[in-house]
């Protein structure tokens, strides 16, 4: 059942040593790179700043719990997807976990196939999100080359205003507005306002 | 002298007669006495007469005296002996009067046509005159009159004798017959000149008068004694009446006078000594009771019947008093008037008590029914009306059975007859469902208390009826809640336990699974990583031990409490548990039986743990009978000495039993035959019994399953 798995390290967190060992063994045997930690805080400390992967965590651990770990990861610079394993699942906890973006929620005795597929899915998601994050980063870099005035004009353009309106709002000549627009499209490297908008949304997915 | 005695007596009885005009006997006796005195005088005159003419005159007057005597004696006999035929009396009087007419109509008298000469004969030492002449043919008339008189007296005396007045008949009647006979014989002998001696009838009559006088005085004495007695009795009655707090009265109508004892006046609100009349009495009666009282009095007078009423009297100070009166009408002495004799009693206290009784009964929160010995309703209260939907008028006089559902009516009369035979207060319906029937036919559960009440010589029964529908519903609800609570408690403890157990077991089991899966994957590689595989196998063994350790740990938790081994009485142990189980058993209609001999030696063990085992086995048994018909649900706990210093306790149910294949697995953890069972009760019980050095097993037959366990006897090694 070996299958070429996507890039990335599986970070296993469980306070129970024997389960940690056994699940690490299985994932390794399945062809994954595995790093195991005994607690959530150990993981956060030992986690590389970048680098693909996913987290397989016990939901109930002494110290930081699985849900807290998930929240902390989401805030970090490397928001890896989390796959929860639990001795016994209870619905409220699983609902919370899924709402917070957990990749999956499995019992510790879940069939191997289900577990491995879930891990693969988590890694694929990480790769996808990672690529998206990279493209956004590039786009942001392009927008950062604009001057202050060009950024002002860009904001008005993105709102869909005509040159005349923009000139009125900013108190400059319409011709000047046109010049700024040309400069923006040249700097950012797009052909149309539609392209410009798309690129802007890629760079700033949450609005700014 | 004799004559003067007669006259004295005559005067005496004349006096009596003058005082009591109805005493005709006294008057007649006086006449007879006077006549006798005259008779004696005439006889003396005859003896002393010197000429035949004088003798004749004396004899003529003697005849007249004799008439007076016989006529008055006839009357006397008639009046005194209160008997005799009056036509015979009149005949006597007639015959005697004819004789008298003959006496005065012929010369010289009725005895002689002619007295020729007088002769002197010696009489009592004196020479007295005796006549000689021609006898009068009218004489037999005189004798006939005497004969009729005799016949009349004989007849009258006989009647009196027969009536029972023997003394009077003998003295008066007998005396008269003797004297009259003697007088008749003497007159024949003397006036026919068969013997030559003077006529001396007077002494005989004198004797008769004396006898009659004696008899009369006896009567007078008795009468006065009677009146004394009467007066004394009257006083006694008045005293008794006073002492008994009753007033006696005699009311005479139409004179409308009332005589009463001392208590009567104050009782009816009259001043002492104030005269009472019927009308005055009625003004004292409470206005509401006046008309009924007047009617009752009138009816009693009209029908000459007994009279009985109860009424209120308003005293001058405004207070009211209840009076009960009983009376009887009888004829008064005076013609046309009636007398009513009666007694008045103050029954205010009784009435107040009755009123209080009614108030209490009326206000009672339970239905009250008073039943007579025939089982009929005498009285009910408002609550009874409410409970049963009948009005009291509808119920009063009805058999109490109308309050019982038809299907129980057969039993019911017997039941209350039994109760009346041995009456004592008891509460019915305790632990027994009694049903009562409303007017509309619906039924309700009730509890009935019975109390016997003696009223006079009548045995009444007071039934107190309480509707227990609500109480029963509450009880059922409470039982249900308690069961639910107990079950929830048991389930939650078990669930917690199971959840903990599951979590603890999940870790090693999951580790084993993942290790095995890893090994499987490793084995697919070539060459397989044997080092890693060996590590995996070691870990699998380790985790397996770990899982076993968890189970041991759980078992330890379940039996964690430090065992306290003490001497225990098996019977007590069983009782304690059955007390706990009783409500459960009752609500599930399971009868519990105990067969534990008293002589069992005590065992040694931990009370709480052994109780837990018993409780577990008994509850299992009850659960096992859930689908068995209620009448077969019976669970028995037995105990007996078993081999090797142990006591064997058996818990036998009447359930469907346990299949042989399942029988062996019963004591395995998590093996259960119950839909909601955890499969932990029997393993835990087994563990406890083993810790006690005993044995636990189960047997099953068609009759049900029996669980056994043994515990060592105290002192046995």
Interface residues (C-beta under 8 A of the other chain):
Chain A: X1 X2 X16 X18 X19 X21 X22 X23 X25 X26 X28 X29 X30 X87 X88 X107 X108 X109 X112
Chain B: X499 X502 X503 X506 X507 X508 X509 X510 X511 X512 X513 X514 X515 X517 X518 X521 X522 X524 X525 X532 X536 X539 X542 X543 X546
